[in-house]
Amino acid sequence: MELDRAWALYSVDGRWVNGKRTAAMHLVRAAFAPDLGSVTLSVPGDRRHIPARTFAFPAAAEDAAEWFSVYFEQQIIVRYAPEGFPDDPIANGPTIVSAASLQRVAEWFPPLDVEQIRQRFRTTLEIDVEHDVVGARLSASQSGSASAATIPSNGTLPPFWEDRLFGPEERSVVRFRIGEVQFEGSHPCARCPVPARDAQTGADIAGFQKCFAELRQTQLPSWAPAERFDHFYRLATNTRVASTEAGKLLRLGDPFVLESEVMEHFRRSVTKDRELLERPGEA
């Protein structure tokens, strides 16, 4: 994605400076110009009253490094890469999650709402078949044509639907398309310490990771390859995108096309889960 994580911050010993390692990163605000040609960095409420500054983006990496060095009170190096700095250098495509998954996680951690969960997990693409909230609408391929026949009968996606987008083995992939762009689903996305923290203040929820992992394991859907979970602090699916897809655009409401035989297995899994839940004493 153009300009996604185009800057990376490093300490002088070559370690990344980011939200995973440094909670103070949560307090930095970045306001981009409409054309993304500049960014204004500020820290509202900082006791040192560090002034906001506007930098050419992404060209002024060295100037921005000076501002970050003052804020973090250590020398910071800002590096720029046109291709960005993905967390996973192999499955370096966007992460994908369903809106229903975010809603379910919000239910686990009241009083957090869906928007707060969205800010904490920072998934790139969000799929919602009913509302087209952030990402794409779902369809399935039948001999090359799109069809809604394999969408669950209630017209919505269940929580953790995206667990269908990776295979049971490390080398296996699930291929799908959103609009014009081809993707390969790779594995369930391991989460870092950031989701436990308030996106605005950095304040931590005690026991978040342990509680999340326990609930994720007990509510793992039948279509999820359990062998891909060495731990259950995972949410969303990591993807790979071939270099041939560079320059193609994703648009709000783009159709999501998945191989029909894969979707058919997913539909059978959903039906089985719902039948079990509807039987007294077998939930």
C-alpha positions as CSV (number, residue, x, y, z in Angstrom):
1,M,0.0,0.0,0.0
2,E,1.4,3.3,-1.0
3,L,3.3,5.1,1.8
4,D,2.2,2.5,4.4
5,R,4.9,2.6,7.1
6,A,7.2,4.4,4.8
7,W,9.2,5.8,7.8
8,A,10.8,3.6,10.4
9,L,12.4,4.9,13.6
10,Y,15.6,3.3,14.9
11,S,17.8,3.9,18.0
12,V,21.6,4.2,17.5
13,D,22.0,0.5,18.2
14,G,19.8,-0.4,15.3
15,R,16.7,-1.4,17.2
16,W,13.3,-0.3,16.1
17,V,11.5,2.4,18.1
18,N,7.8,1.7,17.9
19,G,4.7,1.1,19.9
20,K,5.7,-2.5,20.6
21,R,8.9,-1.4,22.4
22,T,8.0,2.1,23.5
23,A,4.7,3.0,25.0
24,A,5.4,6.8,24.6
25,M,4.9,6.3,20.9
26,H,1.1,6.2,21.5
27,L,1.2,9.9,22.5
28,V,2.5,11.1,19.2
29,R,0.0,12.6,16.8
30,A,0.6,12.6,13.0
31,A,-1.7,14.8,10.9
32,F,-1.2,14.4,7.2
33,A,-2.0,16.9,4.5
34,P,-4.8,15.8,2.1
35,D,-2.2,15.1,-0.6
36,L,0.1,13.3,1.9
37,G,2.9,15.7,0.9
38,S,3.5,16.7,4.5
39,V,2.9,15.6,8.0
40,T,2.6,17.6,11.2
41,L,3.9,15.8,14.4
42,S,2.8,16.9,17.8
43,V,2.4,15.6,21.4
44,P,-0.7,17.2,22.9
45,G,-0.4,17.7,26.7
46,D,3.3,16.8,26.9
47,R,4.7,18.5,30.1
48,R,7.8,19.6,28.1
49,H,5.6,21.5,25.7
50,I,7.5,20.2,22.6
51,P,6.3,22.3,19.7
52,A,4.5,20.8,16.8
53,R,6.4,20.7,13.5
54,T,5.4,20.1,9.9
55,F,7.7,18.1,7.6
56,A,7.7,17.3,3.9
57,F,6.6,13.6,3.7
58,P,8.3,11.3,3.1
59,A,11.4,13.4,2.0
60,A,12.2,15.1,5.3
61,A,13.2,11.9,7.2
62,E,16.4,13.5,8.7
63,D,14.5,16.6,9.9
64,A,11.8,14.4,11.5
65,A,14.6,12.5,13.2
66,E,15.6,15.6,15.0
67,W,12.1,16.2,16.3
68,F,11.7,12.5,17.4
69,S,15.1,12.7,19.1
70,V,13.9,15.6,21.3
71,Y,10.7,13.8,22.2
72,F,12.2,10.5,23.0
73,E,15.3,12.1,24.7
74,Q,17.7,9.9,22.7
75,Q,19.1,10.0,19.2
76,I,16.6,8.7,16.7
77,I,17.3,7.7,13.1
78,V,14.3,7.9,10.7
79,R,14.7,5.7,7.6
80,Y,12.6,5.9,4.5
81,A,11.7,3.0,2.2
82,P,9.3,3.4,-0.7
83,E,8.1,-0.2,-0.2
84,G,7.5,0.4,3.5
85,F,8.7,-1.5,6.6
86,P,6.2,-4.4,7.1
87,D,6.1,-6.3,10.4
88,D,6.3,-9.6,8.5
89,P,8.9,-9.5,5.7
90,I,7.5,-12.7,4.1
91,A,3.7,-12.3,4.5
92,N,4.1,-8.6,3.8
93,G,0.6,-8.0,2.4
94,P,-2.3,-6.3,4.3
95,T,-3.8,-8.0,7.3
96,I,-7.5,-8.9,6.9
97,V,-10.2,-9.2,9.5
98,S,-14.0,-9.4,9.5
99,A,-16.1,-6.7,11.2
100,A,-17.8,-9.5,13.2
101,S,-14.5,-10.5,14.7
102,L,-13.9,-7.0,16.0
103,Q,-17.4,-6.9,17.4
104,R,-16.8,-10.2,19.2
105,V,-13.6,-9.0,20.7
106,A,-15.3,-5.8,21.9
107,E,-17.8,-8.0,23.7
108,W,-15.0,-9.6,25.5
109,F,-13.6,-6.4,26.9
110,P,-16.4,-4.0,28.0
111,P,-16.6,-1.1,28.0
112,L,-14.5,-1.0,24.9
113,D,-16.5,-0.5,21.7
114,V,-15.8,-1.7,18.2
115,E,-14.0,1.6,17.2
116,Q,-11.6,1.3,20.1
117,I,-10.9,-2.4,19.2
118,R,-10.3,-1.3,15.6
119,Q,-7.7,1.3,16.7
120,R,-6.0,-1.2,19.0
121,F,-5.6,-4.0,16.4
122,R,-4.9,-1.7,13.4
123,T,-5.9,-4.3,10.8
124,T,-5.4,-3.1,7.2
125,L,-8.6,-4.4,5.5
126,E,-11.9,-5.1,7.1
127,I,-14.5,-7.3,5.5
128,D,-18.3,-6.8,6.2
129,V,-20.7,-8.5,3.8
130,E,-23.7,-6.6,5.0
131,H,-22.5,-3.1,5.5
132,D,-19.3,-2.7,3.4
133,V,-17.8,-0.9,6.4
134,V,-14.2,-0.6,5.5
135,G,-13.2,-3.2,3.1
136,A,-15.0,-5.4,0.6
137,R,-18.3,-7.2,0.1
138,L,-18.1,-11.0,-0.1
139,S,-18.9,-13.1,-3.1
140,A,-17.7,-16.6,-4.3
141,S,-16.4,-17.7,-7.7
142,Q,-18.5,-20.3,-9.6
143,S,-16.7,-21.2,-12.9
144,G,-15.3,-17.7,-12.9
145,S,-18.4,-15.8,-12.1
146,A,-19.4,-14.2,-8.8
147,S,-22.2,-15.6,-6.8
148,A,-23.7,-15.0,-3.3
149,A,-24.8,-18.6,-3.0
150,T,-22.1,-19.6,-0.6
151,I,-22.5,-16.6,1.8
152,P,-24.0,-17.8,5.1
153,S,-27.8,-17.8,5.0
154,N,-28.3,-14.9,7.3
155,G,-26.4,-12.6,5.0
156,T,-23.6,-11.7,7.5
157,L,-20.2,-13.1,8.3
158,P,-19.6,-14.9,11.6
159,P,-16.8,-13.9,14.0
160,F,-13.4,-15.1,12.9
161,W,-14.5,-15.8,9.3
162,E,-11.0,-14.7,8.2
163,D,-9.6,-17.9,9.8
164,R,-10.8,-19.5,6.6
165,L,-8.2,-17.6,4.6
166,F,-5.1,-19.7,5.6
167,G,-4.4,-23.4,5.1
168,P,-3.7,-26.2,7.6
169,E,0.1,-26.3,6.8
170,E,2.7,-23.6,6.9
171,R,3.4,-24.0,3.1
172,S,-0.3,-24.0,2.2
173,V,-2.0,-20.8,1.0
174,V,-5.6,-19.8,0.2
175,R,-5.9,-17.6,-2.9
176,F,-8.5,-15.0,-3.2
177,R,-9.2,-11.7,-4.9
178,I,-10.5,-8.3,-3.7
179,G,-11.5,-6.2,-6.7
180,E,-8.6,-6.5,-9.2
181,V,-6.0,-7.5,-6.6
182,Q,-4.9,-11.1,-6.0
183,F,-3.9,-12.2,-2.5
184,E,-2.6,-15.3,-0.8
185,G,-3.7,-15.9,2.8
186,S,-0.7,-17.1,4.9
187,H,-1.3,-17.5,8.6
188,P,-3.2,-16.1,11.6
189,C,-1.6,-12.9,12.7
190,A,0.3,-13.0,16.0
191,R,-0.4,-9.9,18.1
192,C,2.1,-7.7,20.0
193,P,1.7,-5.8,23.3
194,V,0.0,-2.8,21.5
195,P,-3.7,-4.1,21.5
196,A,-3.6,-4.2,25.3
197,R,-3.0,-0.4,25.4
198,D,-5.3,2.5,24.9
199,A,-4.6,3.9,21.4
200,Q,-4.6,7.5,22.7
201,T,-2.9,7.3,26.1
202,G,-0.9,4.0,26.1
203,A,-2.7,2.9,29.3
204,D,-2.5,-0.9,29.7
205,I,-5.4,-3.4,30.4
206,A,-4.0,-5.8,32.9
207,G,-4.3,-9.5,31.8
208,F,-5.5,-8.5,28.3
209,Q,-3.3,-11.0,26.5
210,K,-4.1,-14.0,28.8
211,C,-7.9,-13.3,28.7
212,F,-7.9,-12.8,24.9
213,A,-6.0,-16.0,24.3
214,E,-8.3,-18.1,26.5
215,L,-11.4,-16.8,24.9
216,R,-9.9,-17.1,21.4
217,Q,-9.1,-20.7,22.0
218,T,-12.5,-21.6,23.5
219,Q,-14.3,-19.9,20.6
220,L,-12.1,-21.1,17.8
221,P,-14.4,-21.9,14.8
222,S,-14.4,-25.4,13.3
223,W,-13.1,-24.0,9.9
224,A,-10.0,-22.6,11.6
225,P,-7.0,-25.0,11.2
226,A,-6.1,-25.4,14.9
227,E,-2.6,-26.7,14.1
228,R,-1.7,-23.2,12.8
229,F,-2.2,-21.8,16.3
230,D,1.0,-22.3,18.4
231,H,-0.7,-19.8,20.8
232,F,-4.1,-18.1,20.6
233,Y,-3.1,-14.5,20.9
234,R,-3.8,-14.2,17.2
235,L,-6.4,-12.1,15.3
236,A,-6.7,-11.4,11.5
237,T,-5.0,-13.1,8.6
238,N,-1.6,-12.2,7.2
239,T,-1.3,-12.2,3.4
240,R,1.2,-12.1,0.6
241,V,0.8,-10.0,-2.5
242,A,2.9,-10.7,-5.6
243,S,4.8,-7.9,-7.3
244,T,2.5,-8.3,-10.3
245,E,-0.2,-6.7,-8.3
246,A,1.7,-3.5,-7.6
247,G,-0.1,-0.3,-8.7
248,K,-3.6,-1.9,-8.6
249,L,-6.3,-0.2,-6.6
250,L,-8.6,-1.4,-3.8
251,R,-11.9,0.5,-3.5
252,L,-14.5,0.5,-0.8
253,G,-17.1,-2.1,-1.7
254,D,-14.9,-4.2,-4.0
255,P,-16.1,-7.8,-4.3
256,F,-14.3,-10.5,-2.4
257,V,-13.9,-13.6,-4.6
258,L,-12.8,-16.9,-3.1
259,E,-12.5,-20.4,-4.7
260,S,-16.0,-22.0,-4.6
261,E,-14.8,-25.3,-3.2
262,V,-13.1,-23.5,-0.3
263,M,-16.2,-21.5,0.4
264,E,-18.3,-24.6,0.2
265,H,-16.2,-26.2,3.0
266,F,-16.5,-23.0,5.0
267,R,-20.3,-23.0,4.6
268,R,-20.5,-26.7,5.8
269,S,-18.4,-25.7,8.8
270,V,-20.7,-22.8,9.6
271,T,-23.8,-25.0,9.3
272,K,-22.3,-27.6,11.6
273,D,-21.4,-25.1,14.2
274,R,-24.8,-23.6,14.2
275,E,-26.5,-27.0,14.4
276,L,-24.4,-27.9,17.5
277,L,-25.3,-24.6,19.1
278,E,-29.0,-25.1,18.6
279,R,-29.0,-28.6,20.2
280,P,-29.8,-28.3,24.0
281,G,-26.9,-29.2,26.2
282,E,-24.4,-29.3,23.3
283,A,-23.3,-25.6,23.0
